Amino acid sequence: MDQNSLFRFSIDNAMEMVLVFDDSGKILYANRSAKEALMYYDDLCGCPIAEIFPGEFTMQNGGMDYTCRMDGIFQSMMAYRRNKTCFPAKVKILTHEDESKVFEIPGQRFDDLPLYGGQRTYICMAYDISKEDFLEKKINNADKEVEAALKVKSEFIANVTHELRTPVNGILGNTMELLEKEDEKSKVRLLQMVERGCRDMNSIINNVLDFSKLEAGKFTLEKREFEFRNMIEYVEANHRPRITEKGLDFSISVSSDIPQNIIGDELRIVQILNNLISNAYKFTTVGGIHVEIVKTAVSGNRMELFFMVIDSGIGIAMADLDKLFKSFSQVDASISRKYGGTGLGLNICKQLVELMGGNINVESTVGKGSTFSFQIWVDIPEAHMKECSEGNEEQTGMFVTEYTVGPGSDRLLDKLQSLSEQTSKEDIRQFGTSENRAELEKKMSKLILCVEMENWEKAEMFADSVKLLVEGAPREIKSAALRMKMAVQKGDYEKSQAAFEILQESL
């Protein structure tokens, strides 16, 4: 290939748009990039340059008039396509005398090629900067995201450091005091405090390790058979002392139709419950904490369990709910300073629940409390399949462990009634009275109407009311009301309809 051919090939295939036009404004040459960018796929030759850059070039008295600079400096212009759409471009225009400066090929000029017959020409080089602007915005956004992530992780490190330092200082202080004590009671008390500090540290370390495994995709669930109610008793025994010591009520209710033995990861189910109950304890100073567990579905040898952890604590603002399950995140920095925590616990719970085939949700009202709910799928041992499908005939009603403390303590559910619609009339609350039946009929009618309209928020409100109105009813009715609430809370139309029919029949 000779020098002229190489020169022409380079221009034809340049990434930039190249246009050559004469004194009259008529385009004499356009390279491939120009034709594609401007959507003149046939040819641009003969087209006025004023159609491409109408804001910079005009045609007057048969000649070209221009406002742009012809000094080879890049300038911003709007380039118009054939379909009249436009895009921002950086444009450089040179006169005939400066052509060699553009391509930096000494001795090579457009009029050396057999294209223009030596007439006076101008060269226009341009490139689309819309992609450039887009990339710049993406880079800026990425920078902001990185900055935000670094800030969040810095806060997380500060929180973890603080959380670890607190039990370490406690352990050191108690150990030093222990060495000075002579009476056995003081030694035992101090050793218990040392033990608690070690447990707190171990919990923080385990959370960090679990999170790293989950993020790396190296976390696996263990499946083995275990006694479900023994697990619940362990959870209750683990939390009851400090909850009641704080002056709070505490209860756990387990539906009787859950089989004694199930197959799943017992350790991780305990971990989720421990985290949610600990959070409830942390943010609750008056009232109590209630845990409800029911069976909501059976499919083959698998069973869906639904858990609710209800508290009467400080609550969470609607705008902050989406932050709860994000890694390293708490509602705000003051929360971690006042109540402690690394911001990993709920994120770990979310990932564990999802690994078990479920979802975790939260509903909260500032000043009234929060309800964390999640469902998981577990396997049913073959020996308990019949028990699960037919229900446990030996157990009548709910397995309930319930504790109250303090003078004049009422039952926990009574203290939590403020979270739902309620009435103060005792005759309405007394199941079986004419007033109670009338109120139930009214709430049930509104409940099924909301379900039909799929207004789940209002449906849940009426489901709460129904649940309160059957508080003194036989266990099968209370169980039916609870199932109704669970189905509504999940927003499941078919299950809500079925649960409503069962509840209606039981009433």
C-alpha positions in Angstrom: 0.0 0.0 0.0 1.4 3.4 -1.1 1.5 6.4 1.2 -1.6 8.1 -0.3 -3.6 4.8 0.1 -2.4 4.4 3.7 -3.4 8.0 4.4 -6.9 7.6 2.9 -7.4 4.3 4.8 -6.4 5.9 8.1 -9.0 8.7 7.6 -11.7 6.4 6.4 -11.4 4.2 9.5 -10.7 6.9 12.1 -12.7 6.7 15.4 -13.4 10.4 15.2 -15.9 11.9 12.7 -14.1 13.6 9.8 -15.9 15.9 7.5 -14.4 18.0 4.7 -16.4 21.0 3.3 -15.8 23.9 0.9 -16.4 27.6 1.0 -20.1 27.2 0.1 -20.6 24.9 3.1 -21.1 21.8 1.0 -19.7 18.6 2.5 -17.2 17.0 0.1 -16.1 14.0 2.1 -17.3 12.1 5.2 -15.6 9.1 6.8 -17.3 6.0 8.1 -17.6 7.2 11.7 -19.3 10.4 10.6 -21.9 8.6 8.4 -22.7 6.2 11.3 -22.9 8.8 14.0 -25.0 11.2 11.9 -27.1 8.4 10.4 -26.3 9.2 6.8 -25.6 5.7 5.9 -25.7 6.3 2.1 -23.5 9.4 1.9 -23.1 12.8 3.4 -21.5 14.3 0.3 -23.4 17.3 -1.0 -25.2 17.9 2.3 -24.7 21.4 3.8 -22.6 21.6 6.9 -25.3 23.9 8.3 -27.6 20.9 8.6 -25.1 19.1 10.8 -24.2 22.1 13.0 -27.1 24.6 12.5 -26.2 26.7 15.5 -22.7 27.4 14.2 -23.1 27.5 10.4 -25.7 29.4 8.3 -26.1 29.9 4.6 -26.5 33.6 3.4 -26.6 34.8 -0.2 -25.5 31.5 -1.5 -22.4 31.4 0.7 -21.5 30.1 4.1 -21.5 32.2 7.3 -20.1 30.8 10.5 -19.7 31.8 14.2 -17.4 29.1 15.3 -13.6 29.4 15.4 -11.5 28.1 12.5 -8.3 27.8 14.6 -8.1 24.1 15.3 -9.3 24.4 18.9 -11.9 21.9 20.2 -15.2 23.6 20.9 -18.6 22.3 22.2 -21.4 22.1 19.6 -24.6 20.2 19.1 -24.5 17.8 16.2 -27.8 17.0 14.4 -28.5 13.5 13.0 -30.5 12.9 9.8 -33.6 12.2 12.0 -33.2 15.6 13.6 -32.1 14.2 17.0 -28.9 15.7 18.4 -26.0 15.0 20.7 -23.3 17.1 22.3 -19.9 17.0 20.5 -16.4 18.3 20.7 -15.5 19.8 17.4 -12.3 21.0 15.9 -12.3 23.0 12.5 -9.2 23.7 10.5 -8.6 25.7 7.4 -7.0 24.2 4.2 -3.6 25.5 5.3 -3.7 23.6 8.6 -4.7 20.2 7.3 -1.4 18.6 7.9 -1.6 19.5 11.6 -4.6 17.4 12.2 -3.2 14.1 11.1 0.4 14.8 11.9 1.6 13.3 8.6 4.1 15.8 7.1 3.6 16.5 3.5 0.2 14.9 3.3 -2.8 17.1 2.4 -6.3 16.4 1.2 -5.6 18.2 -2.0 -2.8 15.7 -2.6 -5.5 13.1 -3.1 -7.6 13.0 -6.3 -10.7 14.2 -4.4 -11.1 18.0 -4.5 -9.1 19.3 -7.5 -7.2 21.8 -5.4 -10.3 23.8 -4.3 -10.2 25.6 -0.9 -11.4 23.2 1.8 -12.0 23.0 5.6 -11.6 20.0 7.8 -14.0 19.2 10.7 -13.1 16.6 13.3 -15.7 15.7 16.0 -16.5 13.1 18.6 -19.6 12.4 20.6 -19.2 13.5 24.2 -22.5 12.1 25.5 -20.9 8.8 26.3 -18.1 10.7 28.0 -20.6 12.6 30.1 -22.4 9.4 31.0 -19.1 7.7 32.0 -18.1 10.8 34.0 -21.4 10.6 35.9 -21.0 6.9 36.4 -17.5 7.5 37.8 -18.8 10.2 40.1 -21.6 8.0 41.3 -19.2 5.2 41.8 -16.9 7.5 43.7 -19.8 8.5 46.0 -20.8 4.9 46.5 -17.2 3.9 47.4 -17.0 6.9 49.7 -20.3 5.9 51.4 -19.2 2.3 51.7 -15.9 3.3 53.2 -17.8 5.5 55.7 -20.1 2.7 56.6 -17.3 0.2 57.1 -15.3 2.8 59.1 -18.3 3.2 61.4 -18.6 -0.6 61.5 -15.0 -1.0 62.6 -15.5 1.7 65.2 -18.6 -0.1 66.5 -16.8 -3.5 66.6 -13.8 -2.0 68.3 -16.1 -0.3 70.9 -18.2 -3.5 71.3 -15.0 -5.6 71.9 -13.3 -3.1 74.1 -16.3 -2.9 76.5 -16.3 -6.6 77.5 -12.5 -6.7 77.5 -12.3 -3.8 79.9 -15.0 -5.5 82.0 -13.1 -8.8 82.1 -9.9 -7.0 83.1 -11.5 -4.9 85.7 -13.5 -7.8 87.2 -10.4 -10.1 87.2 -8.3 -7.5 89.0 -11.1 -7.1 91.6 -11.5 -10.8 91.8 -7.8 -11.1 92.9 -8.5 -8.7 95.8 -11.7 -10.4 97.0 -11.7 -12.9 99.8 -15.4 -13.9 100.2 -16.8 -16.5 98.0 -20.0 -14.8 97.0 -18.2 -11.8 95.6 -15.9 -14.1 93.7 -18.8 -16.0 92.2 -20.5 -12.7 91.1 -17.4 -11.4 89.5 -16.7 -14.7 87.7 -20.3 -14.6 86.3 -19.6 -11.1 85.0 -16.3 -12.2 83.5 -18.2 -15.1 81.8 -20.8 -12.7 80.4 -18.1 -10.5 79.0 -16.5 -13.5 77.3 -19.9 -14.6 75.9 -20.4 -11.1 74.5 -17.0 -11.1 72.8 -17.6 -14.6 71.4 -20.9 -13.5 70.0 -19.4 -10.5 68.2 -16.5 -12.7 66.8 -19.0 -15.3 65.6 -21.1 -12.7 63.9 -18.1 -11.4 62.0 -17.1 -14.9 60.9 -20.6 -15.8 59.9 -21.0 -12.7 57.8 -17.7 -13.3 56.0 -18.7 -16.9 55.2 -22.2 -15.8 54.0 -20.7 -13.0 51.8 -18.1 -15.4 50.3 -20.9 -18.0 49.6 -19.1 -20.6 51.7 -21.8 -21.0 54.3 -23.7 -24.3 54.4 -26.7 -25.3 56.5 -26.7 -28.5 58.6 -29.7 -30.8 58.4 -30.4 -33.1 61.2 -33.4 -34.3 63.3 -34.0 -32.5 66.6 -36.7 -31.9 69.2 -38.3 -28.6 68.3 -39.9 -27.9 71.8 -36.6 -28.7 73.5 -35.0 -26.1 71.3 -37.7 -23.5 72.2 -37.3 -24.3 75.9 -33.5 -23.7 75.6 -34.2 -20.3 73.9 -36.7 -19.4 76.6 -34.3 -20.4 79.4 -31.5 -18.4 77.8 -33.5 -15.2 77.7 -36.0 -15.3 80.5 -33.6 -14.4 83.4 -32.4 -11.1 82.0 -35.8 -10.1 80.5 -37.6 -10.7 83.7 -34.8 -9.0 85.6 -35.5 -5.9 83.5 -39.1 -6.0 84.7 -40.5 -7.1 81.3 -43.1 -9.8 80.6 -42.0 -12.7 78.4 -43.9 -15.5 76.7 -43.4 -18.1 73.9 -46.4 -19.8 72.2 -45.9 -22.8 70.0 -48.8 -24.2 67.9 -49.7 -27.8 68.9 -49.8 -29.0 65.3 -46.0 -28.6 65.0 -44.5 -32.1 65.3 -42.2 -32.9 68.2 -39.3 -33.6 65.9 -38.2 -31.8 62.8 -35.2 -31.8 60.4 -33.2 -28.6 59.9 -30.3 -26.5 61.2 -31.2 -26.2 64.9 -28.2 -24.0 65.7 -29.1 -21.4 63.0 -32.8 -21.3 64.0 -31.7 -20.7 67.6 -29.2 -18.0 66.3 -32.0 -16.2 64.4 -34.4 -16.3 67.5 -31.6 -15.3 69.9 -30.8 -12.3 67.7 -34.4 -11.1 67.3 -35.2 -11.6 71.0 -32.0 -9.8 72.1 -32.8 -6.9 69.8 -36.3 -6.7 71.4 -34.8 -6.8 74.8 -32.3 -4.1 74.0 -35.0 -1.7 72.7 -37.8 -2.4 75.2 -38.0 -0.8 78.6 -41.8 -1.2 79.4 -44.2 -4.0 78.6 -42.8 -7.2 77.3 -41.8 -9.5 74.5 -43.9 -12.2 73.0 -42.9 -15.0 70.6 -45.4 -16.9 68.5 -44.7 -19.9 66.3 -47.2 -21.6 64.0 -47.2 -24.1 61.1 -48.5 -22.3 58.0 -48.0 -24.9 55.2 -47.1 -28.5 54.4 -45.8 -29.7 51.1 -44.8 -33.3 50.8 -42.3 -34.0 53.5 -41.6 -30.3 54.0 -43.3 -27.8 56.4 -43.3 -24.1 56.6 -43.0 -22.5 60.1 -43.9 -18.9 60.8 -42.2 -17.0 63.7 -43.2 -13.6 65.2 -41.2 -11.7 67.8 -43.4 -8.9 69.2 -42.1 -6.2 71.5 -43.5 -3.0 73.0 -40.2 -1.1 72.6 -39.2 2.2 71.1 -40.2 1.2 67.6 -38.7 2.2 64.2 -39.6 5.0 61.9 -41.0 4.0 58.5 -38.1 5.7 56.7 -35.6 3.7 58.5 -37.0 0.2 58.0 -35.1 -0.4 54.8 -31.8 0.1 56.6 -32.3 -2.7 59.1 -31.2 -5.7 57.1 -28.3 -4.1 55.4 -24.8 -5.1 56.4 -22.9 -2.8 58.8 -26.0 -0.7 59.1 -28.0 0.6 62.0 -30.8 3.1 62.0 -28.4 5.9 63.0 -25.0 6.2 64.7 -26.6 7.2 68.0 -28.3 3.8 68.2 -25.0 2.0 68.3 -23.6 4.4 70.9 -26.6 4.1 73.2 -27.6 0.5 72.7 -24.5 -1.1 71.3 -24.3 -3.6 68.4 -22.2 -4.1 65.2 -25.0 -3.8 62.7 -24.4 -7.3 61.4 -27.0 -9.3 63.4 -30.1 -8.6 61.3 -28.3 -8.9 58.0 -27.1 -12.4 59.1 -30.6 -13.3 60.1 -31.9 -12.2 56.7 -29.3 -14.3 54.9 -29.9 -17.4 57.1 -33.7 -17.2 56.7 -33.3 -16.9 52.9 -31.0 -19.9 52.9 -33.9 -21.8 54.6 -36.2 -20.8 51.8 -38.0 -18.0 53.6 -38.2 -14.2 54.1 -37.9 -11.9 57.1 -40.1 -8.8 57.6 -40.6 -6.1 60.1 -43.5 -3.9 61.0 -43.1 -1.1 63.5 -44.7 2.0 65.1 -42.5 4.6 66.8 -43.2 4.6 70.5 -45.4 1.4 70.4 -43.1 -1.4 69.4 -42.0 -3.7 66.6 -42.9 -7.1 65.2 -40.3 -9.1 63.4 -41.6 -12.1 61.5 -40.0 -14.7 59.4 -40.9 -18.0 57.8 -38.6 -21.0 57.1 -39.0 -24.4 55.5 -37.9 -27.5 57.4 -38.2 -31.3 56.7 -40.6 -33.6 58.5 -39.2 -36.9 59.8 -40.9 -39.9 58.3 -42.1 -41.0 61.7 -43.9 -37.7 62.3 -45.5 -37.4 58.9 -48.9 -38.7 60.1 -48.6 -36.6 63.2 -48.1 -33.5 61.1 -50.9 -34.2 58.6 -53.5 -35.1 61.1 -52.4 -32.9 64.0 -51.3 -34.0 67.4 -54.4 -35.5 69.1 -52.6 -35.9 72.4 -51.9 -32.2 72.7 -54.9 -30.0 73.1 -54.2 -26.5 72.1 -51.0 -24.4 72.3 -47.7 -25.2 74.1 -47.2 -22.1 76.1 -44.5 -20.9 78.5 -45.4 -17.6 80.0 -43.8 -15.5 82.7 -44.9 -12.3 84.4 -43.0 -10.2 87.0 -43.7 -7.1 89.1 -46.6 -6.1 91.2 -49.9 -6.1 89.3 -48.4 -7.5 86.2 -51.0 -8.4 83.6 -50.8 -11.0 80.9 -48.3 -10.0 78.2 -50.8 -10.0 75.3 -52.9 -7.6 77.3 -50.0 -5.2 77.6 -49.4 -5.5 73.8 -53.0 -4.7 72.9 -52.0 -1.2 72.2 -50.3 -2.3 69.1 -53.6 -3.3 67.6 -57.2 -2.0 67.3 -59.0 -2.7 70.5 -61.9 -1.7 72.6 -62.0 -1.0 76.3 -65.4 -2.6 76.8 -65.1 -5.8 78.9 -68.3 -7.3 77.7 -67.1 -7.0 74.1 -63.8 -8.7 75.0 -65.6 -11.5 76.9 -65.9 -14.3 74.4 -69.4 -15.7 73.8 -71.4 -12.7 74.9 -73.9 -11.1 72.5 -71.7 -8.0 72.4 -68.6 -10.1 71.6 -70.5 -12.0 68.8 -71.8 -8.8 67.3 -68.3 -7.2 67.3 -66.7 -10.4 65.9 -69.3 -10.5 63.1 -68.6 -6.8 62.3 -64.8 -7.3 62.3 -65.0 -10.5 60.3 -67.1 -8.9 57.6 -64.6 -6.0 57.3 -61.7 -8.5 57.3 -63.0 -10.6 54.4 -63.9 -7.4 52.4 -60.3 -6.1 52.8 -59.0 -9.5 51.8 -61.2 -9.5 48.6 -59.9 -6.0 47.8 -56.3 -7.2 48.7 -55.9 -4.3 51.1 -53.5 -6.1 53.3 -52.7 -3.3 55.6 -56.3 -2.9 56.7 -56.9 -6.6 56.6 -54.1 -7.2 59.1 -55.6 -4.5 61.4 -59.0 -6.4 61.4 -57.2 -9.7 61.8 -55.5 -8.3 64.9 -58.9 -7.2 66.2 -60.4 -10.6 65.6 -57.4 -12.3 67.4 -58.0 -10.1 70.5 -61.8 -10.7 70.4 -61.3 -14.5 70.6 -58.7 -14.3 73.4 -61.0 -16.2 75.8 -62.2 -18.7 73.2 -61.4 -22.4 73.0 -57.9 -23.2 71.7 -59.0 -24.3 68.3 -60.7 -20.9 67.7 -57.6 -19.0 68.9 -55.4 -21.2 66.6 -57.7 -20.5 63.6 -57.6 -16.7 64.3 -53.8 -16.8 64.5 -53.6 -18.7 61.2 -55.8 -16.1 59.7 -53.5 -13.3 60.9 -50.4 -15.2 59.5 -52.0 -15.7 56.1 -53.0 -12.0 55.9 -49.6 -10.8 57.1 -48.0 -12.8 54.2 -50.5 -11.2 51.7 -51.5 -14.6 50.5 -55.0 -14.4 49.0 -55.8 -18.1 48.7 -54.5 -18.9 52.2 -56.4 -16.0 53.7 -59.6 -17.1 52.1 -59.1 -20.7 53.3 -58.1 -19.5 56.8 -61.2 -17.3 56.9 -63.5 -20.2 56.1 -61.9 -22.4 58.8 -62.2 -19.6 61.4 -65.8 -18.9 60.4 -66.7 -22.6 60.7 -65.0 -22.8 64.1 -67.0 -19.8 65.4 
